[in-house]
Amino acid sequence: MKIKKVEVVDFGLTEFKAEQRKVWDKNGRRPPWSASGPVANPMTPYPRYSAYRPSWMPPANSTANPSAGVLVTADDGSQGFSVFYWADFLGSIISDYLGPRIQGEPAMATEKIYDMMVRLCAPFGASGLASYAVSAIDLALWDLKGKVLDKPVYELIGGPQKDFIKCYPTGGDVDWHMELGFPATKLPCPYGPHDGLDGLHKNVELIAATREIVGQDIEIMLDCWMAFDVEYTVKLAERLRPYQLSWIEETLRPEEFSAHQELRRRLPWQILATGEHWYTTKPFFEAARSHVADILQPDIGWVGGLTPLIKICAIAEAAGLSVVPHGGAITPYGQHAILSMPAVRWGEYYIGSPPGVSLADAVLMPGVPYAVDGKLIPSDAPGFGVALKPENFTIIR
């Protein structure tokens, strides 16, 4: 069974999200945390963009960052599907560059095809948006493989390692997180180095207030989204030590590897997490070898797909580290990986919908399982279990 074609398709997500928004407007108690308020980010030094991340980083499935699907078809008619964002940028890489070069290859040979795609990207680099494109095709091939074998993907990569996925929410609506029954909460850090001592004090006040709200039996994490330098991270971590954070996440930009090493030296006691903006397996191997982080956070839709994520979990396990895939529990792709991999003990569940809106009305796309009381069980349908029909797709390219 050979790959016949790789197509980029519109699968109706824009319409689905528009209907979701109507439910949000009707049932939401207040605007979500993501609608306003500062979030520290790499552009914080520049006032034009510092206050609001979407001012320069368009949200997924927006006009400036549209979604699309990859549909891989084999010569026997079998098909696999995955979703990706930045469709205007990635569509050409997928359909015009990578797709034609893997046509005719064995459709079940996910290791071979992943290796080919990474090598094909070598002239311009296999990181960044190129890695997003590789991820989309890799995930579609795993979906195809599961459908051909009539098995959920998690059965193809070792079977369930846990009975359910224990989830923590990411977002600023902590009271809503607790009402939903989550056992932890991860906060976006609002201020960074360029906000001075006032911003530093406000960050500490936020964590102190959160600890007061949730009590001592709920875990708290802090997401710093590449906004800090070493000095600021050390200052903030020392001030937050009394509040027993489970980890501090992604304080530094991904390419600053020597800074990660220095941060580890300066904060030997602090649990550090990072990796959502690392691509392929190589930086994770280097991080594990030097122990610059305790928790590795590859994004299955960015790192290259399921194929490298499995390898990263093996690297982490061998080094005594853990893995928490970035945003993993809200996508069918991440859900299957998390359920199967012993190195993963948490599923990150991003919540950008308004408080009061059921998580059933805030799923990424139709049919995706959602968390109930902080627990989630992936679909056991073949492939990734995505409830979309290819006959309803429109080919874009």
VOPAGU-2260 file (C-alpha; in pm, 1 decimal, decimal comma):
REM VOPAGU-2260
SITE   aa  ch    i         X         Y         Z
SITE  MET   A    0       0,0       0,0       0,0
SITE  LYS   A    1     163,0     320,3    -125,7
SITE  ILE   A    2      95,0     687,7     -69,8
SITE  LYS   A    3    -104,4     813,2    -367,8
SITE  LYS   A    4    -151,7    1180,2    -279,6
SITE  VAL   A    5    -116,6    1436,5      -1,6
SITE  GLU   A    6    -375,6    1713,7     -10,1
SITE  VAL   A    7    -452,7    2023,7     194,7
SITE  VAL   A    8    -825,8    2049,8     268,8
SITE  ASP   A    9   -1081,4    2277,9     427,9
SITE  PHE   A   10   -1277,2    2064,1     673,2
SITE  GLY   A   11   -1524,5    2321,2     801,0
SITE  LEU   A   12   -1358,4    2418,8    1127,7
SITE  THR   A   13   -1430,2    2788,7    1076,5
SITE  GLU   A   14   -1804,1    2717,9    1062,6
SITE  PHE   A   15   -1781,3    2485,1    1362,6
SITE  LYS   A   16   -1601,8    2750,3    1566,9
SITE  ALA   A   17   -1856,3    3015,2    1464,9
SITE  GLU   A   18   -2136,5    2799,3    1605,1
SITE  GLN   A   19   -1930,5    2741,3    1920,0
SITE  ARG   A   20   -1894,9    3116,0    1967,4
SITE  LYS   A   21   -2271,5    3154,9    1972,1
SITE  VAL   A   22   -2289,0    2908,1    2261,6
SITE  TRP   A   23   -2005,9    3090,0    2438,5
SITE  ASP   A   24   -2183,9    3425,0    2402,5
SITE  LYS   A   25   -2502,6    3272,4    2540,4
SITE  ASN   A   26   -2361,9    3070,3    2831,4
SITE  GLY   A   27   -2047,8    3256,7    2934,4
SITE  ARG   A   28   -2058,8    3425,5    3273,8
SITE  ARG   A   29   -1785,7    3672,5    3184,7
SITE  PRO   A   30   -1523,8    3717,5    2912,6
SITE  PRO   A   31   -1241,9    3461,2    2931,4
SITE  TRP   A   32    -900,9    3550,4    3067,0
SITE  SER   A   33    -763,3    3532,8    2712,4
SITE  ALA   A   34    -978,2    3825,6    2595,5
SITE  SER   A   35    -779,6    4089,1    2781,3
SITE  GLY   A   36    -500,8    4151,3    3025,6
SITE  PRO   A   37    -124,8    4131,5    2996,0
SITE  VAL   A   38      59,7    3806,9    2933,7
SITE  ALA   A   39     439,9    3815,1    2940,2
SITE  ASN   A   40     588,1    3719,8    2603,2
SITE  PRO   A   41     900,0    3769,7    2388,5
SITE  MET   A   42     765,3    4102,1    2256,6
SITE  THR   A   43     718,6    4253,9    2602,5
SITE  PRO   A   44    1014,3    4495,0    2547,8
SITE  TYR   A   45     812,6    4670,4    2277,5
SITE  PRO   A   46     512,8    4871,7    2407,5
SITE  ARG   A   47     327,3    4838,0    2078,9
SITE  TYR   A   48     289,7    4464,3    2141,0
SITE  SER   A   49     360,2    4413,9    2510,1
SITE  ALA   A   50      12,1    4431,4    2660,2
SITE  TYR   A   51    -172,0    4173,3    2452,8
SITE  ARG   A   52     -16,1    3867,8    2287,2
SITE  PRO   A   53    -271,2    3844,1    2000,0
SITE  SER   A   54    -161,1    4192,3    1889,6
SITE  TRP   A   55     130,4    4019,1    1718,8
SITE  MET   A   56      64,7    3642,1    1754,3
SITE  PRO   A   57    -271,0    3564,9    1588,1
SITE  PRO   A   58    -477,0    3302,2    1773,1
SITE  ALA   A   59    -520,0    2963,6    1608,9
SITE  ASN   A   60    -808,1    2944,8    1360,9
SITE  SER   A   61    -822,7    3322,3    1320,8
SITE  THR   A   62    -823,5    3502,8     987,0
SITE  ALA   A   63    -450,8    3565,7    1019,4
SITE  ASN   A   64    -379,7    3209,8    1137,2
SITE  PRO   A   65    -631,1    2986,3     959,3
SITE  SER   A   66    -664,0    2613,3    1006,7
SITE  ALA   A   67    -665,5    2342,0     743,3
SITE  GLY   A   68    -634,3    1967,2     724,1
SITE  VAL   A   69    -393,5    1722,6     565,5
SITE  LEU   A   70    -557,0    1432,7     386,8
SITE  VAL   A   71    -323,7    1147,9     291,7
SITE  THR   A   72    -470,8     893,5      51,5
SITE  ALA   A   73    -316,5     552,2     -21,8
SITE  ASP   A   74    -347,5     368,0    -350,3
SITE  ASP   A   75    -607,4     132,2    -201,3
SITE  GLY   A   76    -830,5     426,3    -102,6
SITE  SER   A   77    -735,8     430,8     267,4
SITE  GLN   A   78    -711,2     780,6     413,7
SITE  GLY   A   79    -560,9     956,5     713,6
SITE  PHE   A   80    -627,0    1307,3     837,6
SITE  SER   A   81    -474,4    1566,9    1067,9
SITE  VAL   A   82    -524,4    1933,9    1148,0
SITE  PHE   A   83    -271,9    2215,7    1132,0
SITE  TYR   A   84    -268,4    2593,2    1168,6
SITE  TRP   A   85     -77,3    2866,0     982,6
SITE  ALA   A   86    -241,8    2719,9     674,0
SITE  ASP   A   87    -137,4    3003,8     442,5
SITE  PHE   A   88     229,4    2941,8     523,7
SITE  LEU   A   89     229,9    2565,6     553,9
SITE  GLY   A   90      -3,2    2463,4     273,9
SITE  SER   A   91     262,8    2501,7       6,8
SITE  ILE   A   92     528,6    2315,7     207,9
SITE  ILE   A   93     287,9    2025,5     255,6
SITE  SER   A   94     125,3    1997,0     -86,5
SITE  ASP   A   95     396,1    2133,3    -317,7
SITE  TYR   A   96     719,4    2023,7    -149,8
SITE  LEU   A   97     690,9    1739,2      99,5
SITE  GLY   A   98     381,3    1569,9     -42,0
SITE  PRO   A   99     509,0    1499,6    -394,8
SITE  ARG   A  100     840,2    1369,1    -258,9
SITE  ILE   A  101     678,9    1102,9     -40,8
SITE  GLN   A  102     426,7     986,5    -301,2
SITE  GLY   A  103     482,5     620,6    -383,5
SITE  GLU   A  104     636,7     544,7     -45,1
SITE  PRO   A  105     485,1     274,3     179,9
SITE  ALA   A  106     194,7     438,7     360,9
SITE  MET   A  107     258,0     241,1     681,4
SITE  ALA   A  108     628,6     328,4     697,9
SITE  THR   A  109     600,4     617,0     943,2
SITE  GLU   A  110     965,3     594,1    1057,4
SITE  LYS   A  111    1098,9     605,4     703,4
SITE  ILE   A  112     874,1     888,3     593,8
SITE  TYR   A  113     948,8    1098,3     901,1
SITE  ASP   A  114    1321,3    1054,8     837,1
SITE  MET   A  115    1274,3    1148,9     472,1
SITE  MET   A  116    1080,6    1464,2     557,7
SITE  VAL   A  117    1337,2    1586,1     811,0
SITE  ARG   A  118    1612,6    1531,2     554,6
SITE  LEU   A  119    1408,9    1703,1     283,7
SITE  CYS   A  120    1387,1    2009,5     508,8
SITE  ALA   A  121    1762,6    2017,9     573,6
SITE  PRO   A  122    1841,2    2284,5     308,5
SITE  PHE   A  123    1622,0    2539,8     484,9
SITE  GLY   A  124    1612,2    2386,6     833,6
SITE  ALA   A  125    1376,1    2129,7     983,0
SITE  SER   A  126    1270,6    2360,6    1268,9
SITE  GLY   A  127     991,6    2613,3    1302,9
SITE  LEU   A  128     717,9    2613,6    1041,4
SITE  ALA   A  129     884,5    2333,4     844,2
SITE  SER   A  130     848,9    2113,3    1151,5
SITE  TYR   A  131     479,9    2205,6    1174,5
SITE  ALA   A  132     437,3    2076,8     818,3
SITE  VAL   A  133     624,1    1753,7     895,8
SITE  SER   A  134     403,4    1708,1    1202,8
SITE  ALA   A  135      83,4    1741,4    1003,2
SITE  ILE   A  136     181,4    1472,4     753,1
SITE  ASP   A  137     321,5    1240,4    1019,7
SITE  LEU   A  138      -1,5    1257,4    1221,8
SITE  ALA   A  139    -214,4    1195,8     912,9
SITE  LEU   A  140      -6,6     884,5     837,6
SITE  TRP   A  141     -56,9     752,7    1190,6
SITE  ASP   A  142    -429,7     816,4    1153,1
SITE  LEU   A  143    -426,9     621,6     826,5
SITE  LYS   A  144    -233,3     337,6     987,7
SITE  GLY   A  145    -486,4     307,4    1269,7
SITE  LYS   A  146    -777,6     304,6    1027,3
SITE  VAL   A  147    -616,4      37,3     807,9
SITE  LEU   A  148    -554,1    -182,5    1111,9
SITE  ASP   A  149    -892,0     -91,6    1267,1
SITE  LYS   A  150    -722,6      13,2    1591,4
SITE  PRO   A  151    -695,0     337,2    1787,0
SITE  VAL   A  152    -347,1     484,0    1753,9
SITE  TYR   A  153    -271,8     430,3    2123,0
SITE  GLU   A  154    -298,1      53,9    2062,1
SITE  LEU   A  155     -28,5      81,6    1793,2
SITE  ILE   A  156     226,5     246,2    2023,5
SITE  GLY   A  157     210,1      14,2    2322,0
SITE  GLY   A  158    -150,6      31,3    2436,4
SITE  PRO   A  159    -287,9     221,5    2736,9
SITE  GLN   A  160     -24,8     275,3    3005,2
SITE  LYS   A  161    -277,1     447,4    3232,8
SITE  ASP   A  162    -652,0     415,5    3289,1
SITE  PHE   A  163    -715,9     783,0    3213,5
SITE  ILE   A  164    -529,1    1105,8    3152,4
SITE  LYS   A  165    -494,1    1330,8    3456,3
SITE  CYS   A  166    -534,8    1685,7    3328,0
SITE  TYR   A  167    -442,9    2031,5    3445,7
SITE  PRO   A  168    -594,0    2344,7    3285,2
SITE  THR   A  169    -393,5    2634,9    3148,3
SITE  GLY   A  170    -554,2    2976,6    3176,6
SITE  GLY   A  171    -630,9    3264,5    3407,1
SITE  ASP   A  172    -979,6    3172,4    3526,3
SITE  VAL   A  173    -870,9    2980,1    3835,1
SITE  ASP   A  174   -1210,6    2983,3    4006,5
SITE  TRP   A  175   -1363,1    2816,8    3701,2
SITE  HIS   A  176   -1082,3    2558,0    3690,8
SITE  MET   A  177   -1162,7    2460,9    4048,2
SITE  GLU   A  178   -1535,5    2445,7    3976,9
SITE  LEU   A  179   -1460,8    2205,7    3690,6
SITE  GLY   A  180   -1281,2    1971,8    3931,9
SITE  PHE   A  181    -923,1    1995,7    3807,9
SITE  PRO   A  182    -649,8    1891,6    4055,4
SITE  ALA   A  183    -408,4    2164,0    3940,6
SITE  THR   A  184    -394,8    2492,3    3753,2
SITE  LYS   A  185    -132,4    2659,5    3535,1
SITE  LEU   A  186    -127,7    3037,8    3514,3
SITE  PRO   A  187       5,4    3258,9    3236,4
SITE  CYS   A  188     256,8    3498,1    3391,3
SITE  PRO   A  189     141,1    3855,5    3324,5
SITE  TYR   A  190     465,1    4052,3    3364,7
SITE  GLY   A  191     829,6    4023,3    3263,4
SITE  PRO   A  192    1166,6    4195,3    3309,4
SITE  HIS   A  193    1066,5    4510,7    3126,0
SITE  ASP   A  194     782,5    4570,5    3370,4
SITE  GLY   A  195    1034,3    4635,1    3647,8
SITE  LEU   A  196     990,0    4575,4    4018,6
SITE  ASP   A  197     623,4    4667,5    4001,7
SITE  GLY   A  198     561,8    4383,4    3756,3
SITE  LEU   A  199     768,6    4146,0    3968,4
SITE  HIS   A  200     560,1    4229,2    4275,8
SITE  LYS   A  201     236,6    4183,1    4078,0
SITE  ASN   A  202     349,6    3837,8    3962,7
SITE  VAL   A  203     412,8    3738,5    4323,1
SITE  GLU   A  204      75,7    3879,7    4428,6
SITE  LEU   A  205     -96,4    3673,1    4158,0
SITE  ILE   A  206      57,9    3347,4    4279,0
SITE  ALA   A  207      -8,6    3432,8    4644,2
SITE  ALA   A  208    -373,9    3504,8    4566,7
SITE  THR   A  209    -403,4    3184,3    4364,4
SITE  ARG   A  210    -261,2    2976,9    4647,4
SITE  GLU   A  211    -513,8    3139,6    4878,7
SITE  ILE   A  212    -798,8    3046,7    4641,9
SITE  VAL   A  213    -700,5    2685,5    4572,0
SITE  GLY   A  214    -551,4    2586,9    4907,2
SITE  GLN   A  215    -255,9    2359,3    4972,1
SITE  ASP   A  216    -384,4    2046,1    4796,5
SITE  ILE   A  217    -396,6    2187,3    4443,5
SITE  GLU   A  218     -83,6    2207,2    4229,6
SITE  ILE   A  219      10,7    2542,0    4072,9
SITE  MET   A  220     234,5    2590,1    3770,7
SITE  LEU   A  221     352,2    2913,4    3605,7
SITE  ASP   A  222     390,6    2959,3    3228,6
SITE  CYS   A  223     635,2    3235,7    3136,8
SITE  TRP   A  224     624,8    3187,8    2756,8
SITE  MET   A  225     981,9    3282,5    2661,0
SITE  ALA   A  226     953,8    3626,6    2825,4
SITE  PHE   A  227    1235,8    3621,2    3083,1
SITE  ASP   A  228    1611,8    3623,5    3109,6
SITE  VAL   A  229    1815,8    3428,9    3362,5
SITE  GLU   A  230    1837,2    3708,1    3620,6
SITE  TYR   A  231    1464,0    3777,9    3623,4
SITE  THR   A  232    1378,0    3408,4    3642,6
SITE  VAL   A  233    1601,3    3366,7    3946,2
SITE  LYS   A  234    1453,6    3670,7    4121,2
SITE  LEU   A  235    1097,1    3558,3    4058,6
SITE  ALA   A  236    1157,7    3194,0    4150,6
SITE  GLU   A  237    1314,1    3289,6    4482,4
SITE  ARG   A  238    1018,1    3511,7    4570,2
SITE  LEU   A  239     770,0    3239,3    4472,3
SITE  ARG   A  240     938,0    2962,2    4669,1
SITE  PRO   A  241     697,2    2986,5    4967,1
SITE  TYR   A  242     401,8    2911,1    4736,9
SITE  GLN   A  243     532,5    2567,9    4629,9
SITE  LEU   A  244     497,7    2585,8    4253,5
SITE  SER   A  245     503,2    2246,5    4087,5
SITE  TRP   A  246     712,4    2394,5    3807,9
SITE  ILE   A  247     807,8    2713,5    3626,4
SITE  GLU   A  248     774,3    2683,0    3250,2
SITE  GLU   A  249     954,7    2814,8    2943,6
SITE  THR   A  250    1114,4    3121,0    3096,5
SITE  LEU   A  251    1377,3    3156,7    2821,1
SITE  ARG   A  252    1369,2    3168,4    2442,8
SITE  PRO   A  253    1430,1    2822,7    2293,1
SITE  GLU   A  254    1759,4    2891,9    2116,3
SITE  GLU   A  255    1931,7    3024,8    2431,4
SITE  PHE   A  256    2077,3    2690,4    2534,1
SITE  SER   A  257    2368,6    2832,6    2732,5
SITE  ALA   A  258    2118,6    3044,2    2926,8
SITE  HIS   A  259    1920,1    2728,3    3007,2
SITE  GLN   A  260    2239,8    2575,4    3145,3
SITE  GLU   A  261    2311,3    2883,3    3355,8
SITE  LEU   A  262    1955,2    2887,7    3486,3
SITE  ARG   A  263    1986,6    2525,4    3594,2
SITE  ARG   A  264    2308,1    2613,9    3777,9
SITE  ARG   A  265    2146,9    2913,0    3950,5
SITE  LEU   A  266    1823,3    2731,5    4045,6
SITE  PRO   A  267    1916,0    2373,1    4134,9
SITE  TRP   A  268    1611,5    2342,3    4362,2
SITE  GLN   A  269    1346,3    2468,0    4118,4
SITE  ILE   A  270    1160,4    2224,6    3889,7
SITE  LEU   A  271    1196,1    2365,1    3538,8
SITE  ALA   A  272     989,7    2276,6    3231,9
SITE  THR   A  273    1050,6    2372,2    2869,7
SITE  GLY   A  274    1053,4    2249,5    2511,9
SITE  GLU   A  275     729,4    2344,7    2339,3
SITE  HIS   A  276     930,1    2548,4    2087,6
SITE  TRP   A  277    1199,9    2289,1    2027,9
SITE  TYR   A  278    1180,9    2088,5    1707,3
SITE  THR   A  279    1292,5    1735,6    1612,7
SITE  THR   A  280    1450,0    1511,8    1876,3
SITE  LYS   A  281    1793,5    1678,4    1888,2
SITE  PRO   A  282    1737,6    1962,5    2140,5
SITE  PHE   A  283    1554,1    1724,7    2373,8
SITE  PHE   A  284    1849,7    1488,3    2372,2
SITE  GLU   A  285    2084,7    1775,5    2455,4
SITE  ALA   A  286    1851,3    1898,5    2729,8
SITE  ALA   A  287    1827,4    1550,7    2880,6
SITE  ARG   A  288    2203,1    1498,8    2862,0
SITE  SER   A  289    2275,5    1823,6    3047,6
SITE  HIS   A  290    1961,7    1811,9    3265,6
SITE  VAL   A  291    1872,6    2174,8    3193,7
SITE  ALA   A  292    1507,3    2087,0    3254,8
SITE  ASP   A  293    1316,3    1839,7    3466,3
SITE  ILE   A  294    1011,1    1827,6    3238,7
SITE  LEU   A  295    1024,5    1819,2    2857,9
SITE  GLN   A  296     728,9    1968,6    2672,7
SITE  PRO   A  297     722,0    1882,8    2302,3
SITE  ASP   A  298     411,8    1985,1    2109,0
SITE  ILE   A  299     294,4    1691,9    1897,5
SITE  GLY   A  300     170,6    1929,5    1627,5
SITE  TRP   A  301     499,6    2120,2    1606,4
SITE  VAL   A  302     787,9    1887,7    1698,2
SITE  GLY   A  303     743,1    1664,5    1393,2
SITE  GLY   A  304     444,2    1455,2    1497,3
SITE  LEU   A  305     395,2    1136,8    1693,6
SITE  THR   A  306     704,4     966,4    1553,9
SITE  PRO   A  307     959,2    1198,9    1720,6
SITE  LEU   A  308     742,2    1243,3    2031,0
SITE  ILE   A  309     773,3     870,2    2103,9
SITE  LYS   A  310    1152,0     902,9    2079,2
SITE  ILE   A  311    1153,3    1207,3    2308,4
SITE  CYS   A  312     959,9    1011,7    2570,1
SITE  ALA   A  313    1221,9     736,3    2552,2
SITE  ILE   A  314    1502,2     992,1    2589,3
SITE  ALA   A  315    1331,3    1144,9    2892,6
SITE  GLU   A  316    1266,7     808,1    3054,6
SITE  ALA   A  317    1629,3     704,0    3014,4
SITE  ALA   A  318    1743,7    1032,4    3171,5
SITE  GLY   A  319    1500,5    1016,2    3463,0
SITE  LEU   A  320    1293,3    1308,7    3333,0
SITE  SER   A  321     923,3    1339,4    3262,2
SITE  VAL   A  322     731,5    1464,4    2959,0
SITE  VAL   A  323     423,5    1686,3    2950,4
SITE  PRO   A  324     329,0    1743,2    2584,4
SITE  HIS   A  325     236,7    2104,4    2524,9
SITE  GLY   A  326    -142,2    2137,1    2489,6
SITE  GLY   A  327    -156,0    1760,0    2459,5
SITE  ALA   A  328    -486,9    1685,5    2627,1
SITE  ILE   A  329    -699,5    1908,2    2401,9
SITE  THR   A  330    -601,0    1736,2    2075,2
SITE  PRO   A  331    -682,4    1378,3    1974,6
SITE  TYR   A  332    -317,9    1340,1    1871,7
SITE  GLY   A  333    -177,0    1433,5    2209,0
SITE  GLN   A  334    -441,3    1232,8    2392,6
SITE  HIS   A  335    -334,0     905,6    2230,1
SITE  ALA   A  336      33,7     972,8    2300,0
SITE  ILE   A  337     -25,6    1066,9    2664,0
SITE  LEU   A  338    -234,7     757,9    2733,4
SITE  SER   A  339      43,3     529,9    2605,1
SITE  MET   A  340     369,3     683,6    2723,8
SITE  PRO   A  341     500,6     600,9    3076,3
SITE  ALA   A  342     711,4     919,2    3078,5
SITE  VAL   A  343     395,7    1133,6    3069,8
SITE  ARG   A  344     202,8    1185,8    3394,1
SITE  TRP   A  345       0,3    1498,7    3308,5
SITE  GLY   A  346    -211,2    1619,4    3018,6
SITE  GLU   A  347    -221,9    1993,6    2957,4
SITE  TYR   A  348    -576,6    2115,4    2892,4
SITE  TYR   A  349    -583,2    2470,6    2758,8
SITE  ILE   A  350    -905,7    2658,4    2838,1
SITE  GLY   A  351    -970,7    2975,0    2639,4
SITE  SER   A  352   -1350,0    2964,3    2658,8
SITE  PRO   A  353   -1550,5    3180,7    2902,9
SITE  PRO   A  354   -1626,5    3057,1    3254,4
SITE  GLY   A  355   -1966,1    2891,9    3257,6
SITE  VAL   A  356   -1923,9    2728,0    2916,4
SITE  SER   A  357   -1916,3    2348,5    2935,2
SITE  LEU   A  358   -1594,1    2190,4    2813,9
SITE  ALA   A  359   -1815,5    1986,1    2580,7
SITE  ASP   A  360   -1892,2    2315,4    2404,7
SITE  ALA   A  361   -1526,6    2415,4    2380,7
SITE  VAL   A  362   -1363,6    2117,2    2208,5
SITE  LEU   A  363   -1099,6    2173,9    1942,4
SITE  MET   A  364   -1308,9    2003,9    1673,0
SITE  PRO   A  365   -1612,9    1775,8    1654,3
SITE  GLY   A  366   -1596,8    1451,9    1847,7
SITE  VAL   A  367   -1279,8    1520,9    2047,9
SITE  PRO   A  368   -1305,8    1384,3    2405,2
SITE  TYR   A  369   -1297,9    1643,8    2681,7
SITE  ALA   A  370   -1201,1    1642,6    3048,4
SITE  VAL   A  371   -1453,7    1561,0    3319,4
SITE  ASP   A  372   -1345,6    1630,8    3678,1
SITE  GLY   A  373    -988,9    1662,4    3554,9
SITE  LYS   A  374    -986,1    1321,3    3384,5
SITE  LEU   A  375    -997,5    1229,1    3016,8
SITE  ILE   A  376   -1019,8     906,1    2816,1
SITE  PRO   A  377    -929,9     920,9    2443,6
SITE  SER   A  378   -1153,6     785,6    2171,7
SITE  ASP   A  379   -1118,0     413,4    2099,8
SITE  ALA   A  380   -1229,5     455,5    1737,2
SITE  PRO   A  381    -977,0     361,4    1464,5
SITE  GLY   A  382    -694,3     607,0    1403,5
SITE  PHE   A  383    -717,0     915,9    1619,8
SITE  GLY   A  384   -1095,9     887,5    1625,4
SITE  VAL   A  385   -1157,8    1225,5    1461,8
SITE  ALA   A  386   -1528,8    1242,5    1376,0
SITE  LEU   A  387   -1498,9    1413,3    1037,6
SITE  LYS   A  388   -1602,4    1278,7     697,8
SITE  PRO   A  389   -1358,6    1325,5     405,8
SITE  GLU   A  390   -1648,5    1345,2     159,4
SITE  ASN   A  391   -1735,5    1679,0     320,6
SITE  PHE   A  392   -1385,8    1821,5     273,0
SITE  THR   A  393   -1298,5    2084,0      12,9
SITE  ILE   A  394    -956,3    2049,8    -147,4
SITE  ILE   A  395    -756,4    2370,4    -114,9
SITE  ARG   A  396    -438,0    2257,9    -285,7
